[in-house]
């Protein structure tokens, strides 16, 4: 071998592989879910779902059979096979990790593994041309391929103890990024200067450079800093704040505006630790904000507390949206909550995990609760022509209610650089 497996580590040589017991349990949960849906098997090649099931995102696919189907789960890898074996646990890998067959032979290989019917695919994630191509190669198998996207999404909504640990560690690194902005930001600094300071912390801690999202064609700038009027500028992104961004092709988040005296600066930071998202927002200013801005911040904190209490008590996400949005209306924020018309976002929180925009969401239509093990960023904000203000933390739902995964009360809702 021309390369050393021992170099595949996290900082200071720490083994950052997903524990084998996690991979085994996830495959077991998927097999049971397939059985409940009367689906014989699923063939998965989406990078995020592959990572969740195999511990890596090498170029390949995994076949998972339903419970009692007799199908042999198999991880096929096109490139890199040796790395995929190592990342899935080496000799302890839950199932065989072998070279991916030619696509013309894929159906025969599935039959060899015990398959009779066409496996389900993730129609909600793979391009149509890819879906069509795979279906053509599986034409000799019985039936029609079903969609397994929501099966995977629902399984990943409930995080394991290990995943919650990853999210909590992500939140700790997120906090150090805010500490850096507290130390290095201030009057005259540009949004991008401050974002680069935070980014340096994140990169040193192991951030890999990508934030994954489900909704097409969304992509995300993970350190969104908007100073003063920048906070009112809309963007393509479905969130309360857009920002100028660095250029028209990067038209979200931090740009070239500078911090001005007595003007709100919103800092919204996403960090990924070993793939797991923490999302947090705090306010900064160079000099005191007006009483009007401070009252708005207090109101957003009150809305946040009401929504957190609602979710913690077992209300549905749509009910929590109703409680939060109605309170905002009573406070006079109907036209400014989560954006200014016509560029408003109609949610108050979104689930997070390996992707930034997971389900459920605090919005209309999500008529189910956040179940224990669910992780969600809750972020009421109000937007005006001269800026925005609000707060955000990531929480986990426990049997006792909602628990912080990010800073919570350990970092003030607003910091004055003066």
N, C-alpha and C positions, 0 to 999 in steps of 0.2 A: 504494500500500500504506500502511495506517495505522500500521504498526509497522516497527521497524528490525531487520533480520536481524543487524546487527553487535552487538546487545545479547544475542544468544544465545551467551554465552561462559561460561567458568569464571572463577575468581578472577583479577583483574588482566588481564582481557581475553584469557586463554588459550583457544585453540580446543579445546573438549572433545568435539568430534565423534569418533565412531568412524572410524578411517581407512577409506577406500574399499576399499583392498586387503583389509582384514579382511572387509568385507561381501561382496566378490566371492568370497573363498575359502570363506566359510561357505556361501554359496549353492551353490558348486561341490560342496562336501562333501555337502550335503543332496541335491543332484541325483543324485550317485553312489550315496548310500545308498538313495534311492528306487528306483533301477534295480536294485540288489542285492535289494531286497524285492519286486520286480515290482509296484511302485506307480506309476501313471502321473503323478500329481501330488499335491500337498498344498495345502490352503487353511488359512492360519494367521491367527488374530486374537487369540491370547493376548498380553497386553502384554509379558511377559518374552521370549517367543520372537520377537515382533515387534522388540523392541529389539535382540536378538542378530542378527537378519537385516537390519534396515533402519537401525539407528542411532538410532531414536526409538521412541516409544510413542504416536503419535497414533492417533486413532480410525479404524481401517481394517483391512485384511487384505492378505496377500500370497499370490500364487499362484506356486508353484515347481514346475516340471516336472522329471521324471526325465531323466537323461542320455539323449540321442538321442531323446527323445520328440517333439521339434519344438515343444513348448509354449513360448510366449513368457512368461518370468517377468514378472509385473506387480505393482506395489505400488499397490493401490487405497486411497484415503484419503477418509474422510467429513469429518473435521475434525482438524487444520487442514492443508489441502493444501500451502500455501506453506511452512509450517514443516516438514512432512514432507520436502519436496523439499530444503530447506536441510540438514536433519539427516542425510539420506542421501547427501550429497555435492554437492548442487546439480547443475550441468551434468555432473558426473562420476559421478552416481549409476549404479550397475551396471545397473539396468533401469528401464523407464518408471515414473514416479510420477504417477498420474492420479486424477481424481475417481472415487470409488467409485460404481458404478451402483446403481440401485434394486434391491432384493433380488429383485423379480419379474423383472428382466432379467439376473440374475447368471449363470444357466446359459447364456444366449445369449452373454454376454461370454466365458465360459470356452471355449465352442465357437469363438468368434472367435479366441481365443488358441491354438487347436490342440487343445483338450481333447476327449476322447470319453467317458471314464469319469468317474464321480463322483470328485472329489478326496478324498484322505484328510483326516481332521480330527484334532485333538488331543482325543480323547474323554476322556482322563484329566485334562484341565484346564478344558474349557468346561462350563458348566451343561447339564444334560440338555435343558432347554427350548430353549436356544440350539442345541444339536446337532440336536434334532428339527426346529427351524424351518429351519435351513440345509439339512438333508436334503430337506425338503419343497420348497424352492425349486430344488433340483437334480434333481428327479424325472425330468426329461426326458433326463438323462445316463445312460449305461449303468452297470450293475453296482451294487454296494453300497459305500458309503463305508467305508474301512478306518481303523483307529486308527494314528496315526503318533506317539503320545506318546513311546513308548520310543525311537523312531528319533531324535527330537530330544534326549532326555535323554542317550543314549549319545554323540551328537556333541558335546554340551556338556561331557561329562566330561573331555575332553582339551583343555586350554587352550593357546592359541597363545602365542607369545613376548610379543605385545602384552598379552594378558590377564594373563599372569603378571606383567608389569611393573605393571599396574593393581593386582593383588593385593599386590604388594610395596609399592607406594605406600600402599595401604590399611593395611598392617601398620605402616608408619612413622607414620601419623597415629594409629593405634591406640596406639602407644607413647606419643605425647604426651598422650593421654588418661590413661594410667596415671601419667605424670609429674605431671600436674595433681592427681590423687588423692593422690599421695605428698606433694605440697606443701600441699594444702588440707584433707586428711582428718585424722582424729584423734579423740581421746577426746571424747565428747559429741556429735559430729556425727551427724546422721541419715543414713540410707542415701540418701534422696532429695536431701539437700543435696549429698552427694558426687557423686551421679549427674548433678545439674544442672551441676556444675563440669566434668565430663567431656563432657557434652553440648554445652556452650558451645564447647569446643575443636573438636569434631566438626562442628558447624554452621558454624563459621568456615572450616573446611577444605573445606566444600562438601557435607556430608551432606544428602540431600534429604528425610529424614524417614520413609522407609518401608523395612522389611525384608521381603523377599518370601520366602514359603515355599510348598512344593508341597502339603504334607499339610493337608487340610481337617479341622477348621476352625482350624488353628493360626495364631496371631499372636504376635509376639515383642517383648519389651522389650529393647532392645539394650544397656543398661547395668544389668546385674543385680548389685546389691550386697546381700549378706546378712550381717548382723552377729550373731554368737552364735547364739542359739536360732532366729533367722529362717532359718538355713540348713537346719533340719530340717523346715520347713513345706512340704508338697507342694502342687502346683498341677496345673492341666490340662495343662501343658506337658510334652512328652516329653523331659525332661532330668534330670540328677542333682539340680539344685537348682531349687526353685520360688520361695520367698520369699513374703512377705506381699503385696507389691504396694501400690499407692497406694489401692485401694478394691476392693470385690468385682467390679466390672466390669473392673478392671485388676489381676487377682489373680496377677500374676507379677512377680518381681523386687523392685526397691527399694521400701521402704515407710518407715514412720515410726520404726522402731527406731533406737536410738542406739548408737554404739560404746561398749562397756564395756571396762574394763581387763583385760588378759591373756586376751582372748577372740578367737577367729579371725574375721576378716572376709574373705569371699570376694568378689572383684571379677571379674566375667565380662563382658567388653566385646566387642560386635560393632560394627564400623564398616564403612560402605559408601563406597568411593571410586569415583565414576563407575559405581556399580551393583555393584561387586565387593566381596565379603564378606571381612573378616578377623575372626577369632574368637580371643580370647586370655583366659586367666585367671591371676591372681596373688593371693597371700594378703597380708593386712596385719594388723597388731595394734597396739594401744596398750599397750606393755609386752610382756615376753617370754611366749611360750606355754609350756605345760607340756611336759615331755619326751615325754609320750604323744602330744600333737598333733604335735610336731616329727618323731617317729618315723613317724607316719602320713604326713606330707608326704614324707619321704624315701622311703617305700615307694611312694607314688604316682609319684614321679619315676622310681623304678626300673621300675615297670610301664610308664610312658610310654616309657622308653628301650628296653625289650624289644619293645614294640609297634612303635616306629619302626624298630628294627633288622629286625624281621620283615617289615614292609612293604617296607623298602628292599632286602631280599634277594630279593624276588619272591614271598613267601608270599601266599596268597589272604587276603582280608579276613576270612573266617570262621576261617582258621587263626590270624591275628593276634588275633582275639577269643578264641579258645581259649587261646592262650599267655598273654594278659593276664589273663583271668578265672581261669585255673587258678593263676597266680602269686598273684593276690589271695586265692584260696581257701587256698592254702598259708600265706599271711601272716595268715589269720584274718579276712578281710574279706568272706567270702561273703555275709553278710546285710546288708552296708552299702555294697558297691560300687555306685555310681551310684544311690543311694537306699536307703530303708528299706522293707521289705515292708509293705504290698502295693503301694507306689508306686515301685518300682524301674524304671529304664530299662535295657534290655539291649543296650547298645552302648558302645563306648569311643572312637568317633570317627565323624565324618560329613564327607562331601565338601561343599565350598563353591564358590561361583562367583557367579552372579547371584542365586542363591537360597541360603538358609542350610542347607537340608536336601537337598542333592543326593546322588547315588549315585556310587560304592558307599559302603557303611557298614561299619564294623568291628563286625560282628554275625554271628550265625548266618544262614546262607542266602546270604550273598554270597560264593559260591565262585569268585571270580575276583580277580586281583591289582589293586592300584592301578597303573595303567599310567603310563608317563612322560608328564608333562603333567597328571596328576591332582593335585588340590589338596584337602587334607583337614585338618580340625581334630581333634586327638587330645587327649582330655580325661579321664583317669582321676580320679575323685573318690570320697571316702567320706563318708557322712552319718551323723551321730549326733544324739541328742536335743538336745545342747547346741551343735550347730554342724556345719560341714562343712569339708573341706580337700582341696585337690587342685591340679592345674595344667592348662594348656592352651596349645597353640600351633598355628598353622596352618602346614602344610608343603606343598611341591611335590615330587612324585616326579620325579627326574631319572634319567638313565642311570647315574649314579654313586651313587644312593641318595636319601635324603630331605634336603631343604634347607629351612631356616626361611624363612617369609614374614612371621612376626611376630617378637617380641623375642628368643626363645630365651635364650641365656646373657647377653644384654646387659642384662637386668633381673632382679633376684633373685627367687627363688621366693617369698620372704616378706620384707616390709618392716615394720620396727618404727617407728611414728610418734614414739616417745619419743626 
